[in-house]
Amino acid sequence: MGLLPQVIDGPQTARKLLVGIAYGTGAYQGATNTEVDSAGRGYQLIVPTGEPFYIRLYSTDVALEDASGGVMAAPAAGIAFQATAGQDQNFTFTIVGAAGHVQ
């Protein structure tokens, strides 16, 4: 849809989507944008195992839905998860339009 820049996030790039985790009593750590291609954007973050986390997405520019097609609460949404030793966890979200313009 062209709603996000087609470059990896950086100091000179407007961040239209923030991705990270919340944990503990409100701490937040942003994920690193590691790739951008025609299939989407990839983010990566290493977290300890056995601790409860929430993946957090924030955007006032785009509307998102999760892998099951559920619309994410705007402008911020979270999904609870817990990391398992030796196992990567992947989450998929889809941009479904500009924020405030999705039906």
C-alpha positions, -999 to +999 in steps of 0.1 A: +000+000+000+030+022+003+020+035+037+054+028+053+088+039+040+106+013+019+138+017+039+150+003+072+142+025+102+169+049+112+176+083+126+167+100+093+136+079+087+102+089+099+089+059+120+053+053+111+052+020+130+068+013+164+074-023+174+087-036+207+079-054+239+065-043+273+075-062+304+078-060+342+061-030+357+059-011+324+094-012+309+095-010+271+122-021+247+120-013+210+127-040+184+153-035+156+140-032+121+162-057+104+148-059+069+124-043+044+114-059+011+084-064-011+070-090+014+071-065+043+092-055+072+111-077+097+119-068+133+141-086+158+145-086+195+162-110+219+144-116+252+150-139+282+130-171+285+104-178+311+092-142+315+058-128+304+060-102+277+036-082+255+046-074+219+035-038+214+027-021+181+020+016+179+010+037+149-011+067+142-005+062+105-015+027+097-042+002+108-031-033+115-047-068+119-031-099+134-025-132+117-060-144+125-076-113+108-085-096+141-082-058+139-056-045+163-067-017+187-056+017+174-032+034+179-016+008+202-020-029+206-004-058+224-002-096+224+009-116+254+037-142+249+064-160+267+097-170+251+108-207+251+145-216+252+159-225+217+128-216+199+122-185+177+088-169+179+074-151+149+044-128+148+027-116+117+007-084+113-008-070+081-014-033+073-050-030+062-050+007+054-044+041+067-053+047+104-089+058+107-098+047+072-104+010+076-139-003+074 
